Amino acid sequence: MAEHLSQSELDYPFKLLEYINGFRVSKVIFSACELGVFDLLLKSQTPLHAENVAQELGTSVDGIERLLDALVGVNILEVELIDGTACYSSTDVANLYLAKGSAKSLYDMIIYYSQTVYPLWNNMVDAVKDGENQNEKTFGISSEEIFQAIYRSEEEMLKFMGLMNSTWVLDGRDVSTAFNLSCFKSIVDLGGCSGALARELSRAYPSSLVTVLDLPKVVQLARQHFDEQNDTIMFQEGDFFNGDIPPADLYILARILHDWKEDKCLKLLKMIHARCQPGGGVLLVEALLFENHRGPVMAQLFSLNMLVQTEGKENPPSRYSNMLSSAGFQNIQVCRTGKSYDAILALK
Ligand SMILES: C[S@@+](CC[C@H](N)C(=O)[O-])C[C@H]1O[C@@H](n2cnc3c(N)ncnc32)[C@H](O)[C@@H]1O
């Protein structure tokens, strides 16, 4: 997105209208994913008419035709007119990122955004007024314990784990190699969820032993649903706020601190520092804001997401550095990857 809307917007607000309609574009992609449009087009050897798609997916012809046209309009699908009839086919980008079975599929992310995040954002005005998450208003679940709200059913837990998993398909390699971590022979990913980032770390540092620690039910579901053949990582059940922090050379906190108020972040960092050997460290993986409040817009939007769903926020590097120093860490280094997630390494 442009840093400033240009003066030409005063003649006609093209960019502004694009932003205002952003929710419609999101909903077009979400709906197509939920209906299975991209999977069908990937499977099909030939371009399909709206009638074929409607029949296969059990939709109205008129509805699906409008949805397919909108997807063509945003360049996610292709269309050609054969004897006056529109025939739709997929694009490489849709096949790679939007079809369910692709190795780089963002399907799970999209489902979570559509079914959980979208309803939460519907209460953004109240979230901004109250400065609080909107779990209770949106889903009728008390927001005292955020992970009780986020994990309000096994189905929701699995969807959340799917979301966490799909991020690292895109960003796992960049954050794992933001620093050379090969000197850390044992790595524990605290709150490592499905293990996707841990697997990337294990691939990048094959001689290191990588363990994921997460809440018992999360670990059980990770073992059932996200297990990989010849998995190189280990799982351990525990509660990091209760001091369940196994010995390790390096601790990973990926998208953990952004969930919590500062006092809890400090408590956790101090417990990790106490467990660390001199020379050991902690790697924070977060979407870092710029210090000057000018972006990146993705991190600013994530921070609003933290507002509607958690008790935390996204931060600029200085805030994380202050927390790390207060907990006793030193040699703090920041690496911006230029993608959605960045890394901060600090040593004891
Ligand atoms: C926002 S998710 C981040 C997951 C993962 N690190 C990632 O970046 O994909 C937060 C994770 O912290 C875990 N978690 C929350 N409270 C925890 C606790 N007290 N002890 C251990 N894990 C916890 C959640 O189950 C969840 O997997």
The ligand as an ORCA input file, in Angstrom:
! r2SCAN-3c Opt
* xyz 0 1
  C      -0.363    -17.177     18.750
  S       0.000    -18.858     19.003
  C       1.608    -19.000     18.290
  C       1.919    -20.394     17.884
  C       3.284    -20.603     17.261
  N       4.351    -20.164     18.118
  C       3.345    -19.922     15.924
  O       3.925    -18.839     15.807
  O       2.783    -20.467     14.964
  C       0.304    -18.973     20.728
  C       0.644    -20.375     21.189
  O       0.906    -20.349     22.598
  C       0.330    -21.488     23.191
  N       0.113    -21.213     24.618
  C      -0.742    -20.332     25.157
  N      -0.629    -20.337     26.495
  C       0.329    -21.246     26.800
  C       0.895    -21.699     28.009
  N       0.500    -21.191     29.182
  N       1.871    -22.649     27.960
  C       2.277    -23.160     26.758
  N       1.772    -22.762     25.572
  C       0.804    -21.813     25.591
  C      -0.956    -21.666     22.401
  O      -1.494    -22.958     22.561
  C      -0.492    -21.371     20.997
  O       0.005    -22.517     20.381
*
